[in-house]
Amino acid sequence: MSLNGNSNNNSNIQSNNKSMTEDRRSSSQPKSTTIIKYEKSSCLFCNEWFDAQTFTEHLIHCGQVLEECPNNCHVFIPRIRMRSHLKECPRNKPPAPQQRLSVSMERLDQHADHRVQVLEQDITTIRSVLNEEIRQRLHLITDVGNIRKHNQVVEDWTRDTDESINELRRQLEEEGAQRVFATEQNQVDTQYCCNVTQSLKDQVELKLDDMQQHINQLSADVSYHQNQLNDNIIKLEELVFENERLNRDKFAQIEQFLQEINEDVKTRLGTSSEFATSKQATLDYEVKNVKSMVCETEERIEKLQVIVQDLDKSLHQTMQNISDIENQLAMQQRIASVQNIRGHLIWRIKDYSKKLEEAKQYDTILHSAMFSNKAFGYALRLDIYLNGKGTWKGRNLIACLNVLSGEYDPLLNWPCRLQAEIIIRDQSSIPLEAQDYVKTIYVRKKSDDYIQSNQYFHIPHKVITSRNYLRNDSLFVEVRVLK
């Protein structure tokens, strides 16, 4: 029995070693999941471990299985102690001649039982040691599997971390290259902008010189034409005065001649009727001629007055154009350093009544100061017709927002699309009661060299004169560029 127990224990150890070797072989393969299979079963009587194939056979021959005494003493004895129990069983009575032999056999059996008990204790000890070793090996296998899983997780995390680090390095290299390229491109763009600005500055200076010369020439021409116009006006006035004097003299002569004729008629009234009739016809003819001459003179005077008015209007328009050119020249000088770059303008129009009368008489246009929608943006200006324009003339104020040619036009996006609010400020002494008049306008321009078709908006004169929009003969107009 001890040999069988040792052989069984050795077979269990060998099978456990084989399962551990197989687990190690399976775990040595890369990227595999560790699976622990318990292929042994423990005996309920002797606590030994057996394979599934030998477990049933062991149950048939196991010495610790309890069996009932065949002498019907109602005692259950393990198989390994059945022989000693049969010797001691109270229902077992051996024959008398064999009593001495039974005593000697009993002693031998007791000695054998003692040896068997010692061997059983040794086997139990060995079995417990082996079971403990198997239990520890199972724990070790479990720990090894867990460590292998942890190592696999660590390897996966390390591989993912390395890939992430490599990706980050690649992105850092790409970003560094992009930044270097962007820096070089910015330097090139800056140099290009400096060159463009310098060239534009030179062109603006040349244009300013040409415009200054042109303005000087226009001023000289205007002075010359104004002198000629003044001379012509003086001559026309002298001619009008001379015609009036001649007409007065002619009227006086006609009246004197008529008086003489009346006196002559009275003196010769009784002479003959035929002579009176012919004389009367002659007088009527001469009166008609004098009336026609008077009418022609009056028509000439009216035409001369129209010509004088046209000349006065053209002179005023010329003076306004010169003033606009001078203002534009001043604006062109300041265009490189426009102060208002926030798209916000507040314009105060002084002497509104006087400028409205000038607009009614000469069709003048008011121009605001130049401003920009943003830094280095579009050059903008608000133009106002106080007396209206076209079909709106005489009843409304007409305004439009113009996109002018600016210094930074080559660097801007075209076509230009802007939205702005035109606000007539209410100058109420109580700010909480103020109600501003707001109009929205859209500005579009295809390119910097394209002639803009302006979009006009109108404000009735009744609105301007209502509330407190007009105060101290001043009007405040505000412009806000939205986008």
C-alpha positions in Angstrom: 0.0 0.0 0.0 2.8 2.4 0.7 4.4 1.6 -2.7 1.0 2.3 -4.4 0.7 5.6 -2.4 4.2 6.7 -3.4 3.7 5.7 -7.0 0.4 7.7 -7.0 2.0 10.7 -5.5 4.9 10.5 -8.0 2.4 10.3 -10.8 0.5 13.3 -9.4 3.7 15.3 -9.2 4.7 14.3 -12.7 1.2 15.2 -14.0 1.4 18.5 -12.1 4.9 19.1 -13.6 3.5 18.3 -17.0 0.6 20.7 -16.6 3.0 23.4 -15.4 5.3 22.7 -18.3 2.4 22.9 -20.8 1.2 26.1 -19.2 4.8 27.6 -19.4 5.0 26.5 -23.1 1.6 28.1 -23.8 2.6 31.2 -21.9 5.9 31.5 -23.7 4.1 32.1 -26.9 3.7 35.8 -27.6 0.3 37.6 -27.4 -1.6 34.6 -25.8 -4.1 34.5 -23.0 -3.1 32.3 -20.0 -5.8 29.7 -19.2 -5.4 27.6 -16.0 -7.1 24.2 -16.3 -7.6 22.0 -13.2 -7.5 18.5 -14.7 -7.2 16.6 -11.3 -9.8 15.6 -8.7 -9.4 15.1 -5.0 -10.6 11.8 -3.3 -13.2 12.5 -0.6 -11.8 9.7 1.6 -8.0 9.9 1.3 -7.7 13.5 0.0 -5.3 12.3 -2.8 -5.4 14.0 -6.3 -6.0 11.8 -9.3 -6.6 12.3 -13.0 -10.1 12.0 -14.4 -9.1 8.7 -16.0 -7.8 7.0 -12.8 -10.2 8.6 -10.3 -13.0 6.0 -10.8 -10.5 3.1 -10.5 -9.1 4.6 -7.3 -12.5 4.8 -5.7 -12.9 1.0 -6.2 -9.5 0.2 -4.5 -9.2 3.1 -2.1 -8.3 1.8 1.5 -10.0 4.6 3.3 -13.5 3.8 1.9 -15.9 2.8 4.7 -17.4 -0.7 4.5 -19.8 -2.5 6.9 -18.5 -5.4 8.9 -19.4 -8.8 7.3 -20.2 -10.2 10.8 -23.2 -7.9 11.1 -21.8 -6.0 14.1 -23.2 -2.8 12.5 -19.8 -1.1 12.4 -18.3 0.6 9.4 -14.6 0.1 9.1 -12.1 1.4 6.4 -11.0 -1.2 4.0 -7.4 -1.0 5.2 -8.4 -1.9 8.8 -11.0 -4.6 8.0 -8.7 -7.5 8.8 -7.8 -6.2 12.3 -11.5 -5.5 13.0 -12.4 -9.0 12.0 -9.9 -10.3 14.6 -11.3 -8.1 17.3 -15.0 -8.3 16.2 -17.1 -9.7 19.1 -19.1 -11.9 16.8 -16.0 -13.6 15.5 -15.2 -16.8 17.7 -12.2 -18.8 16.5 -12.0 -22.7 17.4 -10.1 -23.8 20.5 -7.3 -25.8 18.9 -6.2 -22.8 17.0 -6.2 -20.3 20.0 -2.5 -20.3 20.4 -2.0 -19.9 16.8 -4.5 -17.1 16.8 -2.7 -15.4 19.6 0.6 -15.5 17.7 -1.2 -14.4 14.6 -2.8 -11.6 16.6 0.5 -10.4 17.8 1.8 -10.5 14.3 -1.2 -8.7 13.2 -0.8 -6.1 16.0 2.8 -5.6 15.0 1.8 -5.4 11.4 -1.0 -3.0 12.2 1.4 -0.9 14.2 3.7 -0.9 11.2 0.8 -0.1 8.9 -0.3 2.7 11.2 3.2 4.1 11.2 3.3 3.8 7.4 -0.1 5.4 7.2 1.0 8.3 9.3 4.1 8.7 7.1 2.0 8.5 4.0 -0.5 11.0 5.5 2.3 13.3 6.3 3.8 12.9 2.8 0.3 13.3 1.3 -0.3 16.5 3.3 3.2 17.8 2.2 2.4 16.9 -1.4 -1.0 18.5 -1.2 0.5 21.6 0.3 3.1 21.6 -2.4 0.4 21.1 -5.1 -1.6 23.9 -3.5 1.4 26.2 -3.5 2.2 25.2 -7.1 -1.3 26.0 -8.1 -1.0 29.4 -6.3 2.3 29.9 -8.0 0.8 29.0 -11.4 -2.0 31.4 -10.7 0.5 34.1 -9.7 2.6 33.4 -12.7 -0.5 33.7 -14.9 -1.4 37.0 -13.3 2.1 38.2 -13.6 2.1 37.1 -17.2 -1.1 39.0 -17.8 0.3 42.0 -16.0 3.4 41.8 -18.1 1.3 41.5 -21.2 -0.7 44.6 -20.2 2.6 46.4 -19.4 4.0 45.4 -22.8 0.8 46.6 -24.5 0.9 49.8 -22.6 4.6 50.3 -23.3 4.0 49.6 -27.0 1.1 52.0 -27.1 3.1 54.6 -25.1 6.0 54.2 -27.6 3.7 54.6 -30.5 2.1 57.7 -28.9 5.5 59.2 -28.1 6.6 58.5 -31.7 3.4 60.1 -33.0 3.9 63.1 -30.7 7.5 63.4 -31.9 6.4 63.2 -35.5 3.7 65.9 -34.8 6.2 68.0 -33.0 8.6 67.7 -35.9 5.8 68.6 -38.4 4.7 71.5 -36.2 8.2 72.7 -35.9 8.7 72.5 -39.7 5.3 74.2 -40.2 6.3 76.9 -37.8 9.7 77.4 -39.5 7.9 77.5 -42.8 5.3 79.9 -41.4 8.0 82.1 -40.0 9.9 82.2 -43.3 6.6 82.9 -45.1 5.8 85.7 -42.6 9.2 87.2 -43.2 8.6 87.0 -46.9 5.1 88.5 -46.6 6.4 91.2 -44.3 9.1 92.0 -46.7 6.6 92.0 -49.5 4.3 94.3 -47.5 7.1 96.6 -46.8 8.0 96.7 -50.5 4.4 97.2 -51.4 4.0 99.9 -48.8 7.1 101.6 -50.0 6.0 101.4 -53.6 2.5 102.6 -52.6 4.1 105.5 -50.6 6.2 106.5 -53.6 3.1 106.3 -55.9 1.0 108.3 -53.4 3.8 110.9 -53.2 3.9 111.1 -57.0 0.1 111.3 -57.1 0.1 113.9 -54.4 2.7 115.9 -56.3 0.7 115.5 -59.5 -2.6 116.4 -57.7 -0.9 119.4 -56.1 0.3 120.6 -59.5 -3.2 119.8 -60.9 -4.8 121.7 -58.0 -2.5 124.6 -58.5 -3.3 124.6 -62.2 -7.0 124.3 -61.4 -6.7 127.2 -58.9 -5.0 129.3 -61.5 -7.6 128.4 -64.1 -10.4 129.0 -61.6 -8.9 132.4 -60.7 -8.5 133.2 -64.4 -12.1 132.1 -65.2 -13.4 133.8 -62.1 -11.8 137.0 -63.2 -13.2 136.5 -66.7 -16.5 135.7 -65.2 -16.4 138.8 -63.0 -15.4 140.9 -66.1 -18.3 139.4 -68.1 -20.7 139.9 -65.2 -19.6 143.6 -65.0 -19.9 143.9 -68.8 -23.3 142.3 -68.7 -24.4 144.6 -65.9 -23.1 147.6 -67.8 -24.9 146.3 -70.9 -28.1 145.8 -68.9 -27.8 149.3 -67.4 -27.1 150.8 -70.9 -30.1 148.9 -72.3 -32.2 150.1 -69.5 -31.0 153.7 -70.0 -31.6 153.5 -73.7 -35.0 152.0 -73.1 -35.8 154.8 -70.7 -34.6 157.4 -73.2 -36.7 155.7 -75.9 -39.7 155.6 -73.7 -39.2 159.3 -72.9 -38.9 160.0 -76.6 -41.9 157.9 -77.4 -44.0 159.7 -74.7 -42.8 163.1 -76.0 -43.5 162.0 -79.6 -47.0 160.8 -78.5 -47.6 164.1 -76.8 -46.6 166.0 -79.9 -48.8 163.7 -82.0 -51.7 164.3 -79.7 -51.2 168.0 -79.9 -50.9 167.8 -83.6 -54.0 165.6 -83.7 -55.9 168.1 -81.7 -54.8 171.0 -83.9 -55.4 169.2 -87.1 -58.5 167.3 -86.0 -60.8 169.3 -88.0 -58.7 169.3 -91.2 -59.4 165.9 -92.7 -60.3 162.5 -91.4 -58.1 160.6 -93.9 -55.0 162.3 -92.7 -55.9 161.5 -89.1 -56.5 157.9 -90.0 -53.1 157.5 -91.7 -51.4 159.2 -88.9 -53.1 157.0 -86.3 -52.0 153.9 -88.3 -48.4 155.1 -88.4 -48.5 155.8 -84.7 -49.9 152.3 -84.0 -47.1 150.7 -86.1 -44.4 152.6 -84.3 -46.0 151.7 -80.9 -46.0 148.0 -81.9 -42.3 148.2 -82.9 -41.4 149.8 -79.6 -43.3 147.1 -77.7 -41.6 144.4 -79.7 -38.2 146.0 -78.9 -39.2 146.1 -75.2 -40.2 142.4 -75.3 -36.9 141.5 -77.0 -35.0 143.5 -74.4 -36.8 141.8 -71.6 -36.1 138.3 -73.1 -32.5 139.2 -73.5 -32.4 140.3 -69.9 -34.0 137.0 -68.7 -31.5 135.0 -70.8 -28.6 137.0 -69.4 -30.0 136.4 -65.9 -30.2 132.6 -66.6 -26.6 132.7 -67.9 -25.5 134.6 -64.9 -27.2 132.1 -62.6 -25.6 129.1 -64.5 -22.3 130.7 -64.3 -22.7 131.4 -60.6 -23.8 127.8 -60.1 -20.9 126.4 -62.1 -18.5 128.7 -60.2 -19.8 127.5 -56.9 -19.6 123.9 -58.1 -16.0 124.5 -59.3 -15.1 126.0 -55.9 -16.7 123.0 -54.2 -14.8 120.6 -56.5 -11.6 122.5 -55.6 -12.4 122.2 -51.9 -13.2 118.5 -52.3 -9.9 118.0 -54.1 -8.1 119.8 -51.4 -9.9 117.7 -48.8 -9.1 114.6 -50.8 -5.5 115.6 -51.0 -5.4 116.1 -47.3 -7.1 112.8 -46.8 -4.6 111.1 -49.1 -1.8 112.6 -47.1 -3.4 111.1 -44.0 -4.6 107.8 -45.6 -1.6 105.9 -44.5 -2.3 106.8 -40.9 -6.1 106.7 -40.6 -6.9 107.2 -36.9 -10.5 105.9 -37.0 -9.9 102.2 -37.7 -12.8 100.8 -35.6 -15.6 101.1 -38.2 -17.2 103.8 -36.1 -17.7 107.5 -37.0 -19.7 110.4 -35.4 -20.0 113.3 -37.8 -21.3 116.7 -36.7 -22.8 118.8 -39.5 -22.8 122.5 -38.4 -24.8 125.3 -39.9 -27.4 122.9 -41.2 -29.8 125.6 -42.4 -27.2 127.4 -44.4 -25.8 124.2 -46.0 -29.4 123.1 -46.8 -30.0 126.4 -48.7 -26.7 126.0 -50.5 -27.7 122.4 -51.4 -31.1 123.7 -52.7 -29.4 126.4 -54.8 -26.2 124.7 -55.9 -26.8 120.9 -55.4 -23.8 120.6 -53.1 -22.6 117.3 -51.6 -21.2 116.9 -48.0 -18.4 114.5 -47.4 -17.5 113.1 -44.1 -14.0 112.4 -42.8 -12.4 109.2 -44.0 -12.4 106.2 -41.7 -11.8 102.4 -41.9 -13.7 99.3 -40.8 -10.6 97.9 -39.2 -6.9 98.3 -39.0 -5.5 98.3 -42.5 -9.0 97.8 -43.8 -11.3 99.4 -46.5 -11.2 103.2 -46.8 -14.8 104.5 -46.2 -16.6 107.8 -46.5 -20.2 109.0 -46.0 -21.6 111.3 -48.6 -24.8 113.3 -47.9 -27.2 115.3 -50.2 -29.0 117.5 -47.8 -31.6 118.5 -50.4 -32.0 115.0 -51.9 -31.2 113.7 -55.4 -33.3 112.8 -58.4 -36.9 111.9 -57.5 -36.2 112.4 -53.8 -35.0 116.0 -54.3 -36.6 118.7 -52.2 -38.2 116.4 -49.6 -35.6 114.1 -48.3 -32.0 113.8 -47.2 -30.1 111.3 -49.3 -26.9 109.6 -48.1 -24.6 106.7 -49.2 -21.5 105.0 -47.9 -18.7 104.9 -50.4 -15.7 102.5 -50.5 -12.8 104.6 -51.7 -9.4 103.6 -53.1 -7.2 102.9 -50.1 -3.5 102.2 -49.6 -4.1 98.7 -48.5 -6.5 97.6 -51.2 -4.1 95.0 -52.8 -4.0 93.2 -49.4 -7.8 93.1 -48.9 -10.4 90.6 -49.9 -12.5 91.5 -52.9 -15.4 91.8 -53.6 -16.1 94.0 -50.7 -19.3 93.3 -48.7 -20.1 95.4 -45.7 -23.2 96.1 -43.6 -23.5 99.4 -41.7 -26.0 101.3 -39.6 -26.5 105.0 -40.2 -27.9 106.7 -37.1 -29.3 110.2 -36.7 -28.6 110.9 -33.0 -31.4 112.3 -30.8 -29.9 115.3 -28.9 -32.5 115.2 -26.2 -31.5 116.8 -22.9 -32.8 113.7 -21.1 -30.8 110.7 -22.4 -33.4 108.1 -21.3 -36.0 109.7 -23.6 -33.7 109.9 -26.6 -34.8 107.9 -29.6 -32.3 107.6 -32.4 -33.3 107.2 -36.0 -31.5 104.1 -37.5 -31.1 103.0 -41.1 -29.3 99.8 -42.3 -27.3 99.9 -45.5 -25.3 97.3 -47.5 -22.2 98.3 -49.3 -20.8 96.1 -52.2 -17.9 96.7 -54.5 -16.4 94.1 -56.8 -12.7 95.3 -56.8 -10.6 98.3 -55.9 -10.6 99.6 -59.5 -14.3 99.0 -60.1 -16.7 101.9 -60.3 -19.1 101.5 -57.4 -22.8 101.7 -57.9 -23.9 103.3 -54.6 -26.9 102.3 -52.6 -28.7 105.4 -51.4 -31.1 105.7 -48.5 -33.4 108.6 -47.7 -34.5 110.3 -44.6 -37.5 112.7 -44.9 -36.9 116.4 -43.8 -39.9 116.0 -41.6 -38.1 113.4 -39.5 -35.0 115.5 -39.2 -36.9 118.5 -38.0 -38.9 116.4 -35.5 -37.9 115.6 -31.9 -34.4 116.7 -31.1 -32.4 115.5 -34.1 -31.6 119.1 -35.1 -30.4 121.3 -32.2 -28.5 124.5 -32.3 -28.5 124.2 -36.1 -26.3 121.1 -35.8 -27.0 117.5 -36.9 -25.1 114.4 -35.6 -24.8 111.5 -37.9 -23.2 108.2 -36.6 -21.9 105.3 -38.7 -21.4 101.8 -37.3 -19.9 99.2 -39.6 -21.3 95.8 -38.4 -19.3 93.4 -40.6 
